[in-house]
Amino acid sequence: MAVIIRNLGYTGSNETPDECHYTVRINQDEIATFVHARGDGLAVCLQKASEAVAAARDKQAARPTEFWTKRIREEPDAPYCGCKD
């Protein structure tokens, strides 16, 4: 599994010219985006990435995921809860 934090470029704001848009990807899937001022350093960048991923995870947890919806359609009789009949 590859975790990639990619700088997408400057935000274009004259007030904060050092800020850039970033994306967090796992393999080919975009997980989250965030804004970071490069001058704040790597530790702050990693913290913001972590917070963006956590927020995206929490948002995703609030609704059924496409993965499970698709899997249930493909395997309607599979025991998803791990329970035995």
C-alpha positions in Angstrom: 0.0 0.0 0.0 1.3 3.4 -0.9 0.4 6.5 1.0 1.0 9.7 -1.0 0.8 13.3 0.1 1.0 15.4 -3.1 1.3 19.2 -3.5 -1.2 20.3 -6.1 0.1 23.9 -6.2 -0.6 27.3 -4.7 -4.0 28.3 -3.5 -3.8 31.6 -5.4 -4.4 33.7 -2.4 -2.6 37.0 -2.2 -3.1 37.0 1.6 -1.3 33.7 2.1 1.0 33.2 -0.9 2.8 30.3 0.8 -0.3 28.1 1.1 -0.7 25.1 -1.2 -3.4 22.6 -1.8 -2.5 19.0 -1.0 -4.1 15.6 -1.5 -3.7 12.4 0.4 -3.9 9.2 -1.7 -3.8 5.6 -0.8 -2.7 3.8 -3.9 -4.9 5.3 -6.6 -7.7 6.5 -4.3 -7.9 10.1 -3.2 -8.8 10.0 0.5 -8.6 13.7 1.5 -7.5 17.2 0.6 -6.1 20.0 2.8 -4.3 23.3 2.6 -0.9 23.8 4.1 1.7 26.6 4.2 5.0 25.1 3.2 6.9 27.4 5.6 5.2 25.6 8.5 7.3 22.5 7.9 6.9 18.8 7.5 5.5 18.0 10.9 2.6 20.4 10.5 2.0 19.1 7.0 1.8 15.5 8.3 -0.5 16.6 11.2 -2.8 18.4 8.7 -2.8 15.3 6.5 -3.7 13.1 9.4 -6.6 15.5 10.5 -7.9 15.6 6.9 -7.9 11.8 6.6 -9.6 11.4 10.0 -12.3 14.0 9.0 -12.9 12.1 5.7 -13.1 8.8 7.5 -15.7 10.2 10.0 -17.7 11.7 7.1 -17.6 8.4 5.3 -18.6 6.4 8.4 -21.8 8.5 8.6 -23.1 6.9 5.3 -23.0 3.5 3.7 -19.8 3.0 1.6 -19.9 2.2 -2.0 -17.7 -0.8 -1.4 -20.2 -2.4 0.9 -23.2 -1.4 -1.2 -21.5 -3.0 -4.3 -20.5 -6.1 -2.4 -23.9 -6.7 -1.0 -25.4 -6.5 -4.5 -22.8 -8.9 -5.8 -23.0 -11.4 -2.9 -26.5 -10.9 -1.3 -26.3 -14.2 0.7 -22.8 -13.6 2.2 -22.6 -13.3 6.0 -21.2 -9.8 6.4 -21.6 -9.6 10.2 -19.6 -12.8 10.8 -22.7 -14.3 12.4 -23.8 -17.9 11.8 -27.4 -18.6 10.8 
